[in-house]
Amino acid sequence: MVSLISRASNVIYRHGVKPILFRFKPDAVHNALLKQGSLLQKSSLIRHALRVSWAYQNTPKLRQTVFGIQFNNPVGLSAGFDKNFELVPIIKSIGFGFMEGGSLTLHDCAGNPRPWFYRLPKTKSLVVNAGLANHGVKAIIERLKNYTAANFKDFPLNISIAKTNSQKTSTDTEAIADYVGSLTLLQKAKLGDMYTLNISCPNTYGGEPFTTPARLDALLKATDKLNLKQPLIIKMPVHMPWSELDGLLNVATKHSVQGVTVSNLAKDRSKANLKDPLPDAVKGNLSGAPSRELSNELIKQTYRKYGERFVIIGVGGVFSAEDAYAKIKLGATLVELITGMIFEGPQLVGQINKGLVRLLERDGYKNIREAIGVDSIH
């Protein structure tokens, strides 16, 4: 029955809902989804209906323990969709195994001038230029405290942290203090199962200051001093050649960093296979399909050299179970997505998990962990 409802939802979304949504500007759609989702998730009946209709569970094959944390499935929501952690209950209900919210910053931030998003339908991509808009760590802590513990049962929370997008954090010293300030408040509030340092948001004042070895080293020396109880992950850029990314990963090995997210938005439009016109006046960088192969190559290289040192979270161009499985076989332990859900519908999450089980069974694996990195070790 769940499979039938999911397939029907897919048809309805693709041929009914999406054509309507795509008539409106993506910023307006995103805002409406946040407002409607916040209202709908208050109903336990609606959450239950979503769970039984779309979520898919197969704990023997999909469950794994990562960072000492249990994940019922490997598919998570990536940072950037729920910037202020407003939709935790509904995100859990549709079948995600975990979520990454944010990025949050020490101070509230309005973000870049709108529009933040530009849709490329044929390319299966969004041009993103939000600029780390968020309510600030203190307001977000209060929101997270208001959720019941049941919301986070079997649903790990990954909190993405960045520096406030402001001229006030333009120096390395001020920017590091911004990261440390947020982490300190989160630790005091005892919130979050994992923390991700977003060092690679390309749409902010001052660019990406911590994507050089010396400056990343300075940032991580500061976070080391916090003696964080939660595992620390770094979100890496996708546009770097391997030689440069390797330099950053080598620095991370010398610090209390347990994982890396590969990767952030694609920057180089000239190398992207764009199937839609993209005016130069549209600011931002590319999510979705244009980042798929870039992230896959970096996942493979990272796993080959650092697979025993870092857990890898694979992000970029996940639109199907096959896309997720490719990242896992290249070395990702977990995967995250946003754009795939926007283009294919929220039922996609359960369909990916069901598809992963089918692919694991086809290849003779009893659990998802057996498939991690098999295509990178040859």
C-alpha positions as a Markdown table, in Angstrom:
| # | Residue | x | y | z |
|---|---|---|---|---|
| 1 | Met | 0.0 | 0.0 | 0.0 |
| 2 | Val | 2.8 | 2.4 | 0.9 |
| 3 | Ser | 4.5 | 1.7 | -2.4 |
| 4 | Leu | 1.3 | 2.4 | -4.3 |
| 5 | Ile | 0.6 | 5.6 | -2.5 |
| 6 | Ser | 4.2 | 6.8 | -3.1 |
| 7 | Arg | 4.0 | 6.0 | -6.8 |
| 8 | Ala | 0.7 | 7.8 | -7.0 |
| 9 | Ser | 2.2 | 10.8 | -5.1 |
| 10 | Asn | 5.1 | 10.9 | -7.6 |
| 11 | Val | 2.7 | 11.1 | -10.6 |
| 12 | Ile | 0.5 | 13.7 | -8.9 |
| 13 | Tyr | 3.6 | 15.9 | -7.9 |
| 14 | Arg | 5.2 | 15.6 | -11.3 |
| 15 | His | 2.2 | 16.3 | -13.4 |
| 16 | Gly | 0.0 | 18.3 | -11.1 |
| 17 | Val | 1.7 | 20.0 | -8.2 |
| 18 | Lys | 5.1 | 20.8 | -9.7 |
| 19 | Pro | 3.8 | 22.5 | -12.8 |
| 20 | Ile | 1.7 | 24.8 | -10.6 |
| 21 | Leu | 4.6 | 25.5 | -8.1 |
| 22 | Phe | 7.0 | 26.2 | -11.0 |
| 23 | Arg | 4.8 | 29.0 | -12.3 |
| 24 | Phe | 5.7 | 31.0 | -9.2 |
| 25 | Lys | 9.1 | 32.4 | -8.4 |
| 26 | Pro | 11.2 | 29.9 | -6.2 |
| 27 | Asp | 11.6 | 32.4 | -3.4 |
| 28 | Ala | 7.8 | 32.7 | -3.0 |
| 29 | Val | 7.4 | 28.9 | -3.2 |
| 30 | His | 10.1 | 28.4 | -0.5 |
| 31 | Asn | 8.5 | 30.9 | 1.8 |
| 32 | Ala | 5.0 | 29.4 | 1.3 |
| 33 | Leu | 6.4 | 25.9 | 2.0 |
| 34 | Leu | 7.9 | 27.1 | 5.3 |
| 35 | Lys | 4.6 | 28.7 | 6.4 |
| 36 | Gln | 2.4 | 25.8 | 5.4 |
| 37 | Gly | 4.7 | 23.2 | 6.7 |
| 38 | Ser | 4.9 | 24.9 | 10.1 |
| 39 | Leu | 1.1 | 24.8 | 10.3 |
| 40 | Leu | 0.6 | 21.3 | 9.0 |
| 41 | Gln | 3.3 | 19.7 | 11.3 |
| 42 | Lys | 1.3 | 20.7 | 14.4 |
| 43 | Ser | -1.2 | 18.0 | 13.6 |
| 44 | Ser | -0.1 | 14.5 | 14.7 |
| 45 | Leu | -2.6 | 13.0 | 12.3 |
| 46 | Ile | -1.0 | 14.8 | 9.3 |
| 47 | Arg | 2.5 | 13.7 | 10.5 |
| 48 | His | 1.3 | 10.1 | 10.9 |
| 49 | Ala | -0.3 | 10.2 | 7.4 |
| 50 | Leu | 2.9 | 11.4 | 5.8 |
| 51 | Arg | 4.9 | 8.8 | 7.6 |
| 52 | Val | 2.7 | 5.9 | 6.6 |
| 53 | Ser | 2.3 | 7.2 | 3.1 |
| 54 | Trp | 5.9 | 8.1 | 2.2 |
| 55 | Ala | 8.5 | 7.0 | 4.7 |
| 56 | Tyr | 10.3 | 3.7 | 4.1 |
| 57 | Gln | 12.1 | 1.7 | 6.8 |
| 58 | Asn | 14.2 | -1.4 | 6.5 |
| 59 | Thr | 16.4 | -1.3 | 9.5 |
| 60 | Pro | 18.4 | -4.5 | 8.9 |
| 61 | Lys | 19.7 | -3.2 | 5.6 |
| 62 | Leu | 19.7 | 0.6 | 6.1 |
| 63 | Arg | 20.5 | 1.1 | 9.8 |
| 64 | Gln | 24.1 | 1.9 | 10.8 |
| 65 | Thr | 25.9 | 3.5 | 13.6 |
| 66 | Val | 28.0 | 6.5 | 12.7 |
| 67 | Phe | 29.9 | 8.7 | 15.1 |
| 68 | Gly | 28.4 | 6.5 | 17.8 |
| 69 | Ile | 24.9 | 7.7 | 16.6 |
| 70 | Gln | 22.2 | 5.4 | 15.2 |
| 71 | Phe | 20.9 | 6.3 | 11.8 |
| 72 | Asn | 17.8 | 4.3 | 10.6 |
| 73 | Asn | 18.6 | 5.2 | 7.0 |
| 74 | Pro | 21.4 | 7.1 | 5.3 |
| 75 | Val | 19.4 | 9.8 | 3.5 |
| 76 | Gly | 19.3 | 13.3 | 5.2 |
| 77 | Leu | 18.1 | 16.8 | 4.4 |
| 78 | Ser | 21.0 | 19.1 | 3.4 |
| 79 | Ala | 21.6 | 22.5 | 5.0 |
| 80 | Gly | 19.9 | 25.4 | 3.2 |
| 81 | Phe | 16.3 | 24.3 | 3.1 |
| 82 | Asp | 15.3 | 24.7 | 6.7 |
| 83 | Lys | 17.7 | 27.5 | 7.7 |
| 84 | Asn | 16.0 | 28.2 | 11.0 |
| 85 | Phe | 14.9 | 24.7 | 12.0 |
| 86 | Glu | 11.3 | 25.4 | 11.6 |
| 87 | Leu | 10.2 | 22.1 | 10.0 |
| 88 | Val | 11.9 | 19.4 | 12.1 |
| 89 | Pro | 8.7 | 17.3 | 12.7 |
| 90 | Ile | 7.5 | 17.3 | 9.1 |
| 91 | Ile | 11.0 | 16.6 | 7.8 |
| 92 | Lys | 11.2 | 13.5 | 10.0 |
| 93 | Ser | 7.7 | 12.4 | 9.0 |
| 94 | Ile | 8.4 | 12.2 | 5.3 |
| 95 | Gly | 11.2 | 9.7 | 5.9 |
| 96 | Phe | 14.6 | 11.4 | 6.2 |
| 97 | Gly | 17.0 | 9.5 | 8.4 |
| 98 | Phe | 18.5 | 12.7 | 9.7 |
| 99 | Met | 18.6 | 16.4 | 8.9 |
| 100 | Glu | 21.1 | 19.2 | 8.6 |
| 101 | Gly | 19.6 | 22.6 | 9.4 |
| 102 | Gly | 21.1 | 26.0 | 9.0 |
| 103 | Ser | 23.5 | 27.3 | 8.4 |
| 104 | Leu | 23.1 | 29.3 | 11.5 |
| 105 | Thr | 25.4 | 32.2 | 12.6 |
| 106 | Leu | 26.2 | 34.0 | 15.8 |
| 107 | His | 24.1 | 37.0 | 14.8 |
| 108 | Asp | 20.9 | 37.1 | 12.9 |
| 109 | Cys | 21.4 | 37.8 | 9.2 |
| 110 | Ala | 19.0 | 39.0 | 6.5 |
| 111 | Gly | 21.1 | 37.4 | 3.8 |
| 112 | Asn | 21.8 | 38.7 | 0.4 |
| 113 | Pro | 19.3 | 40.9 | -1.5 |
| 114 | Arg | 16.5 | 38.8 | -3.0 |
| 115 | Pro | 15.9 | 36.9 | -5.1 |
| 116 | Trp | 17.9 | 34.1 | -3.4 |
| 117 | Phe | 16.9 | 31.4 | -5.9 |
| 118 | Tyr | 16.7 | 31.0 | -9.7 |
| 119 | Arg | 15.2 | 27.9 | -11.2 |
| 120 | Leu | 16.9 | 25.9 | -14.0 |
| 121 | Pro | 14.2 | 23.3 | -14.8 |
| 122 | Lys | 15.9 | 21.4 | -17.7 |
| 123 | Thr | 19.2 | 21.4 | -15.9 |
| 124 | Lys | 17.6 | 20.2 | -12.7 |
| 125 | Ser | 19.3 | 22.9 | -10.7 |
| 126 | Leu | 18.7 | 26.0 | -8.6 |
| 127 | Val | 21.0 | 29.0 | -8.6 |
| 128 | Val | 21.4 | 29.8 | -4.9 |
| 129 | Asn | 22.4 | 33.2 | -3.5 |
| 130 | Ala | 20.8 | 33.3 | 0.0 |
| 131 | Gly | 23.9 | 34.5 | 1.8 |
| 132 | Leu | 23.4 | 32.6 | 5.1 |
| 133 | Ala | 20.1 | 34.2 | 6.0 |
| 134 | Asn | 19.0 | 33.0 | 9.4 |
| 135 | His | 17.6 | 34.1 | 12.7 |
| 136 | Gly | 20.8 | 33.8 | 14.7 |
| 137 | Val | 21.9 | 31.1 | 17.1 |
| 138 | Lys | 20.1 | 32.4 | 20.2 |
| 139 | Ala | 16.7 | 32.4 | 18.5 |
| 140 | Ile | 17.3 | 29.0 | 16.9 |
| 141 | Ile | 18.3 | 27.5 | 20.3 |
| 142 | Glu | 15.0 | 28.7 | 21.8 |
| 143 | Arg | 13.1 | 27.1 | 18.8 |
| 144 | Leu | 14.9 | 23.8 | 19.2 |
| 145 | Lys | 14.3 | 23.8 | 22.9 |
| 146 | Asn | 10.5 | 24.1 | 22.2 |
| 147 | Tyr | 10.4 | 20.8 | 20.3 |
| 148 | Thr | 9.6 | 17.7 | 22.3 |
| 149 | Ala | 12.2 | 15.0 | 22.7 |
| 150 | Ala | 10.1 | 12.7 | 20.5 |
| 151 | Asn | 11.0 | 14.8 | 17.5 |
| 152 | Phe | 14.7 | 13.8 | 17.8 |
| 153 | Lys | 14.1 | 10.1 | 18.7 |
| 154 | Asp | 15.8 | 8.1 | 16.0 |
| 155 | Phe | 16.3 | 11.3 | 14.1 |
| 156 | Pro | 19.9 | 12.8 | 14.5 |
| 157 | Leu | 20.2 | 16.5 | 14.2 |
| 158 | Asn | 23.2 | 18.0 | 12.3 |
| 159 | Ile | 23.6 | 21.7 | 12.9 |
| 160 | Ser | 25.4 | 23.7 | 10.3 |
| 161 | Ile | 27.4 | 26.6 | 11.6 |
| 162 | Ala | 28.9 | 29.5 | 9.5 |
| 163 | Lys | 30.2 | 33.0 | 10.1 |
| 164 | Thr | 27.7 | 35.8 | 10.1 |
| 165 | Asn | 27.5 | 37.3 | 6.6 |
| 166 | Ser | 28.7 | 40.8 | 7.6 |
| 167 | Gln | 31.5 | 43.2 | 7.2 |
| 168 | Lys | 31.9 | 42.9 | 11.0 |
| 169 | Thr | 33.3 | 39.3 | 10.5 |
| 170 | Ser | 35.6 | 40.2 | 7.6 |
| 171 | Thr | 38.8 | 39.5 | 9.5 |
| 172 | Asp | 39.9 | 36.0 | 10.4 |
| 173 | Thr | 39.9 | 36.8 | 14.1 |
| 174 | Glu | 36.3 | 38.1 | 14.1 |
| 175 | Ala | 35.1 | 35.2 | 11.8 |
| 176 | Ile | 36.7 | 32.6 | 14.1 |
| 177 | Ala | 35.1 | 34.3 | 17.1 |
| 178 | Asp | 31.7 | 34.0 | 15.3 |
| 179 | Tyr | 32.0 | 30.3 | 14.8 |
| 180 | Val | 33.3 | 29.7 | 18.3 |
| 181 | Gly | 30.5 | 31.8 | 19.8 |
| 182 | Ser | 27.8 | 29.8 | 18.1 |
| 183 | Leu | 29.4 | 26.5 | 19.1 |
| 184 | Thr | 29.8 | 27.6 | 22.7 |
| 185 | Leu | 26.1 | 28.5 | 23.0 |
| 186 | Leu | 25.0 | 25.2 | 21.3 |
| 187 | Gln | 27.2 | 23.3 | 23.7 |
| 188 | Lys | 25.8 | 25.1 | 26.7 |
| 189 | Ala | 22.3 | 24.4 | 25.5 |
| 190 | Lys | 23.1 | 20.7 | 24.9 |
| 191 | Leu | 21.6 | 20.8 | 21.4 |
| 192 | Gly | 22.6 | 18.9 | 18.3 |
| 193 | Asp | 24.0 | 15.4 | 17.6 |
| 194 | Met | 26.6 | 16.7 | 15.1 |
| 195 | Tyr | 28.1 | 20.0 | 14.1 |
| 196 | Thr | 29.1 | 21.0 | 10.6 |
| 197 | Leu | 31.5 | 23.9 | 10.0 |
| 198 | Asn | 30.3 | 25.5 | 6.8 |
| 199 | Ile | 33.6 | 26.9 | 5.5 |
| 200 | Ser | 32.6 | 26.9 | 1.8 |
| 201 | Cys | 29.5 | 29.0 | 1.4 |
| 202 | Pro | 30.4 | 31.0 | -1.8 |
| 203 | Asn | 27.7 | 33.7 | -1.4 |
| 204 | Thr | 28.9 | 35.7 | 1.5 |
| 205 | Tyr | 30.8 | 38.9 | 2.4 |
| 206 | Gly | 34.5 | 38.1 | 2.2 |
| 207 | Gly | 34.1 | 34.8 | 0.2 |
| 208 | Glu | 35.5 | 31.6 | 1.7 |
| 209 | Pro | 38.3 | 32.7 | 4.0 |
| 210 | Phe | 38.9 | 29.3 | 5.6 |
| 211 | Thr | 39.6 | 27.3 | 2.4 |
| 212 | Thr | 43.3 | 27.8 | 2.6 |
| 213 | Pro | 45.4 | 25.4 | 4.8 |
| 214 | Ala | 46.8 | 28.1 | 7.2 |
| 215 | Arg | 43.5 | 29.8 | 7.8 |
| 216 | Leu | 41.6 | 26.5 | 8.3 |
| 217 | Asp | 44.3 | 25.4 | 10.7 |
| 218 | Ala | 43.7 | 28.6 | 12.7 |
| 219 | Leu | 39.9 | 28.0 | 12.8 |
| 220 | Leu | 40.3 | 24.3 | 13.9 |
| 221 | Lys | 42.8 | 25.2 | 16.6 |
| 222 | Ala | 40.1 | 27.4 | 18.1 |
| 223 | Thr | 37.4 | 24.8 | 17.8 |
| 224 | Asp | 39.7 | 22.2 | 19.3 |
| 225 | Lys | 39.9 | 24.2 | 22.5 |
| 226 | Leu | 36.1 | 23.8 | 23.0 |
| 227 | Asn | 36.4 | 20.1 | 23.6 |
| 228 | Leu | 33.2 | 19.5 | 21.8 |
| 229 | Lys | 31.1 | 16.5 | 22.8 |
| 230 | Gln | 29.5 | 16.2 | 19.4 |
| 231 | Pro | 31.4 | 15.1 | 16.3 |
| 232 | Leu | 32.7 | 17.9 | 14.1 |
| 233 | Ile | 32.3 | 17.8 | 10.3 |
| 234 | Ile | 33.6 | 20.2 | 7.7 |
| 235 | Lys | 31.6 | 21.1 | 4.6 |
| 236 | Met | 34.1 | 21.3 | 1.7 |
| 237 | Pro | 34.0 | 23.3 | -1.5 |
| 238 | Val | 33.4 | 21.5 | -4.8 |
| 239 | His | 35.3 | 23.8 | -7.2 |
| 240 | Met | 38.9 | 23.1 | -5.9 |
| 241 | Pro | 41.2 | 20.7 | -7.7 |
| 242 | Trp | 42.1 | 17.6 | -5.7 |
| 243 | Ser | 45.6 | 18.9 | -4.9 |
| 244 | Glu | 44.1 | 21.9 | -3.1 |
| 245 | Leu | 41.3 | 20.0 | -1.4 |
| 246 | Asp | 43.8 | 17.4 | -0.2 |
| 247 | Gly | 45.7 | 20.2 | 1.5 |
| 248 | Leu | 42.6 | 21.1 | 3.5 |
| 249 | Leu | 41.9 | 17.5 | 4.4 |
| 250 | Asn | 45.4 | 17.0 | 5.5 |
| 251 | Val | 45.1 | 20.0 | 7.9 |
| 252 | Ala | 41.8 | 18.5 | 9.2 |
| 253 | Thr | 43.5 | 15.3 | 10.1 |
| 254 | Lys | 45.6 | 17.1 | 12.7 |
| 255 | His | 42.5 | 18.3 | 14.6 |
| 256 | Ser | 39.4 | 17.0 | 16.2 |
| 257 | Val | 37.4 | 16.6 | 13.0 |
| 258 | Gln | 35.5 | 13.4 | 12.5 |
| 259 | Gly | 33.9 | 13.9 | 9.1 |
| 260 | Val | 33.7 | 15.9 | 5.9 |
| 261 | Thr | 30.7 | 16.8 | 3.7 |
| 262 | Val | 31.5 | 16.7 | 0.0 |
| 263 | Ser | 30.4 | 19.1 | -1.2 |
| 264 | Asn | 29.0 | 22.6 | -1.5 |
| 265 | Leu | 27.5 | 24.4 | -4.5 |
| 266 | Ala | 29.1 | 24.4 | -8.0 |
| 267 | Lys | 30.6 | 27.7 | -8.9 |
| 268 | Asp | 32.0 | 27.4 | -12.4 |
| 269 | Arg | 29.2 | 28.0 | -14.8 |
| 270 | Ser | 31.4 | 27.6 | -17.8 |
| 271 | Lys | 32.0 | 23.9 | -16.9 |
| 272 | Ala | 28.4 | 23.1 | -16.1 |
| 273 | Asn | 26.1 | 21.3 | -18.6 |
| 274 | Leu | 23.5 | 24.0 | -18.6 |
| 275 | Lys | 20.3 | 23.1 | -20.5 |
| 276 | Asp | 18.5 | 26.4 | -19.6 |
| 277 | Pro | 19.6 | 30.0 | -20.3 |
| 278 | Leu | 21.3 | 31.5 | -17.3 |
| 279 | Pro | 21.6 | 35.3 | -17.5 |
| 280 | Asp | 24.8 | 36.8 | -16.2 |
| 281 | Ala | 22.8 | 39.1 | -14.0 |
| 282 | Val | 21.5 | 36.1 | -12.0 |
| 283 | Lys | 23.9 | 35.9 | -9.0 |
| 284 | Gly | 24.6 | 32.7 | -7.1 |
| 285 | Asn | 25.9 | 29.2 | -7.6 |
| 286 | Leu | 24.5 | 25.9 | -8.8 |
| 287 | Ser | 22.8 | 23.1 | -6.8 |
| 288 | Gly | 21.6 | 19.8 | -8.0 |
| 289 | Ala | 22.7 | 18.0 | -11.2 |
| 290 | Pro | 25.6 | 20.3 | -12.1 |
| 291 | Ser | 27.4 | 19.4 | -8.9 |
| 292 | Arg | 26.8 | 15.6 | -9.1 |
| 293 | Glu | 30.0 | 14.5 | -10.9 |
| 294 | Leu | 32.1 | 17.1 | -9.3 |
| 295 | Ser | 31.2 | 15.9 | -5.8 |
| 296 | Asn | 31.4 | 12.2 | -6.9 |
| 297 | Glu | 35.0 | 12.6 | -8.0 |
| 298 | Leu | 36.0 | 14.3 | -4.8 |
| 299 | Ile | 34.2 | 11.7 | -2.7 |
| 300 | Lys | 36.2 | 9.0 | -4.5 |
| 301 | Gln | 39.5 | 10.8 | -4.0 |
| 302 | Thr | 38.7 | 11.6 | -0.4 |
| 303 | Tyr | 37.7 | 8.0 | 0.4 |
| 304 | Arg | 40.8 | 6.6 | -1.2 |
| 305 | Lys | 43.2 | 8.7 | 0.9 |
| 306 | Tyr | 41.2 | 9.5 | 4.0 |
| 307 | Gly | 38.5 | 6.8 | 4.2 |
| 308 | Glu | 39.8 | 5.4 | 7.5 |
| 309 | Arg | 40.1 | 8.8 | 9.0 |
| 310 | Phe | 36.9 | 10.7 | 8.0 |
| 311 | Val | 33.3 | 9.8 | 7.7 |
| 312 | Ile | 32.1 | 11.2 | 4.3 |
| 313 | Ile | 28.7 | 12.8 | 3.8 |
| 314 | Gly | 27.9 | 13.0 | 0.1 |
| 315 | Val | 25.9 | 15.9 | -1.3 |
| 316 | Gly | 25.2 | 17.1 | -4.8 |
| 317 | Gly | 22.8 | 15.9 | -7.5 |
| 318 | Val | 20.9 | 13.2 | -5.7 |
| 319 | Phe | 17.6 | 12.6 | -7.6 |
| 320 | Ser | 17.3 | 8.9 | -7.3 |
| 321 | Ala | 18.3 | 5.7 | -5.4 |
| 322 | Glu | 20.9 | 5.2 | -8.1 |
| 323 | Asp | 22.4 | 8.7 | -7.5 |
| 324 | Ala | 22.6 | 8.0 | -3.7 |
| 325 | Tyr | 24.0 | 4.5 | -4.2 |
| 326 | Ala | 26.8 | 5.9 | -6.5 |
| 327 | Lys | 27.9 | 8.2 | -3.8 |
| 328 | Ile | 27.8 | 5.4 | -1.2 |
| 329 | Lys | 29.8 | 3.1 | -3.4 |
| 330 | Leu | 32.4 | 5.8 | -3.9 |
| 331 | Gly | 32.8 | 6.3 | -0.2 |
| 332 | Ala | 29.9 | 8.3 | 1.3 |
| 333 | Thr | 28.5 | 6.8 | 4.5 |
| 334 | Leu | 25.6 | 9.2 | 4.5 |
| 335 | Val | 24.0 | 11.3 | 1.7 |
| 336 | Glu | 22.1 | 14.6 | 1.8 |
| 337 | Leu | 19.8 | 16.3 | -0.7 |
| 338 | Ile | 17.5 | 19.3 | -1.3 |
| 339 | Thr | 17.2 | 20.0 | -5.0 |
| 340 | Gly | 16.1 | 16.4 | -5.8 |
| 341 | Met | 13.2 | 16.8 | -3.4 |
| 342 | Ile | 12.2 | 20.1 | -5.0 |
| 343 | Phe | 12.2 | 18.6 | -8.5 |
| 344 | Glu | 10.8 | 15.1 | -7.8 |
| 345 | Gly | 8.6 | 15.7 | -4.7 |
| 346 | Pro | 8.8 | 14.9 | -1.0 |
| 347 | Gln | 7.9 | 11.2 | -1.6 |
| 348 | Leu | 11.4 | 10.9 | -3.2 |
| 349 | Val | 13.0 | 10.3 | 0.2 |
| 350 | Gly | 11.2 | 7.0 | 0.8 |
| 351 | Gln | 11.6 | 6.0 | -2.8 |
| 352 | Ile | 15.4 | 6.4 | -2.5 |
| 353 | Asn | 15.5 | 4.3 | 0.7 |
| 354 | Lys | 13.4 | 1.6 | -0.9 |
| 355 | Gly | 15.6 | 1.7 | -4.0 |
| 356 | Leu | 18.7 | 1.4 | -1.9 |
| 357 | Val | 17.4 | -1.8 | -0.4 |
| 358 | Arg | 16.7 | -3.1 | -3.9 |
| 359 | Leu | 20.2 | -2.2 | -5.1 |
| 360 | Leu | 21.8 | -3.7 | -2.0 |
| 361 | Glu | 19.9 | -7.0 | -2.5 |
| 362 | Arg | 20.9 | -7.0 | -6.2 |
| 363 | Asp | 24.6 | -6.7 | -5.2 |
| 364 | Gly | 24.4 | -9.2 | -2.4 |
| 365 | Tyr | 24.9 | -6.9 | 0.5 |
| 366 | Lys | 23.2 | -7.4 | 3.9 |
| 367 | Asn | 23.7 | -3.9 | 5.1 |
| 368 | Ile | 24.5 | -0.5 | 3.6 |
| 369 | Arg | 27.9 | -0.4 | 5.3 |
| 370 | Glu | 29.1 | -3.2 | 3.1 |
| 371 | Ala | 28.7 | -1.1 | 0.0 |
| 372 | Ile | 30.6 | 2.0 | 1.3 |
| 373 | Gly | 33.6 | 2.7 | -0.9 |
| 374 | Val | 33.5 | -0.5 | -3.0 |
| 375 | Asp | 33.9 | 1.5 | -6.2 |
| 376 | Ser | 36.9 | 3.5 | -4.9 |
| 377 | Ile | 39.1 | 0.7 | -3.7 |
| 378 | His | 39.9 | -0.8 | -7.1 |
